[in-house]
């Protein structure tokens, strides 16, 4: 779960922030709660999930839309 959280957090930076961000956060939280051996990746997944959502909100405020693009 920690690795999946990390990968989804990275992928969420590029596409589907609204979907992949919360999933990455949830997977990281479950992995940490279960005491995973890959604690660093779970923490990175948690951080990337939060960054996904912050990035989405920031670009939404700048563009005044529900989505963002380059």
C-alpha positions as CSV (number, residue, x, y, z in Angstrom):
1,X,0.0,0.0,0.0
2,X,2.9,2.4,0.7
3,X,4.3,2.0,-2.8
4,X,0.8,2.3,-4.4
5,X,0.3,5.5,-2.4
6,X,3.6,6.9,-3.6
7,X,2.9,6.0,-7.2
8,X,-0.6,7.4,-7.2
9,X,0.6,10.6,-5.5
10,X,3.2,11.1,-8.2
11,X,0.7,10.4,-10.9
12,X,-1.8,12.7,-9.3
13,X,0.6,15.6,-9.8
14,X,0.0,15.3,-13.5
15,X,-3.6,14.1,-13.9
16,X,-6.7,13.5,-11.9
17,X,-5.6,15.4,-8.8
18,X,-9.1,15.3,-7.3
19,X,-9.3,11.5,-7.6
20,X,-5.7,10.3,-7.0
21,X,-4.9,12.7,-4.2
22,X,-7.4,11.4,-1.7
23,X,-6.7,7.8,-2.7
24,X,-3.0,8.3,-2.1
25,X,-3.7,9.9,1.3
26,X,-6.0,7.0,2.3
27,X,-3.6,4.3,1.2
28,X,-0.7,6.0,3.0
29,X,-2.8,6.3,6.2
30,X,-3.7,2.7,6.1
31,X,-0.1,1.6,5.4
32,X,1.1,3.7,8.3
33,X,-1.6,2.5,10.6
34,X,-0.7,-1.1,9.8
35,X,2.9,-0.5,10.5
36,X,4.4,-0.9,7.1
37,X,8.1,-1.6,6.6
38,X,8.2,1.0,3.9
39,X,7.4,4.0,6.2
40,X,9.3,6.5,4.0
41,X,7.3,5.7,0.9
42,X,4.1,5.9,2.8
43,X,5.0,9.3,4.2
44,X,6.0,10.4,0.7
45,X,2.7,9.1,-0.7
46,X,0.9,11.0,2.1
47,X,2.8,14.2,1.3
48,X,2.2,13.9,-2.4
49,X,-1.5,13.3,-1.9
50,X,-1.7,16.5,0.1
51,X,0.3,18.4,-2.5
52,X,-2.0,17.0,-5.2
53,X,-5.0,18.6,-3.5
54,X,-3.2,21.9,-2.7
55,X,-2.0,22.2,-6.3
56,X,-5.5,21.6,-7.6
57,X,-7.0,24.3,-5.3
58,X,-4.2,26.7,-6.2
59,X,-4.7,26.3,-9.9
60,X,-8.5,26.4,-9.5
61,X,-8.1,29.8,-7.8
62,X,-5.8,31.2,-10.4
63,X,-7.9,30.0,-13.4
64,X,-11.3,30.4,-11.8
65,X,-12.3,27.0,-13.1
66,X,-12.9,23.5,-11.7
67,X,-9.9,22.0,-13.5
68,X,-6.5,23.2,-14.7
69,X,-4.3,22.8,-17.7
70,X,-0.9,24.1,-18.9
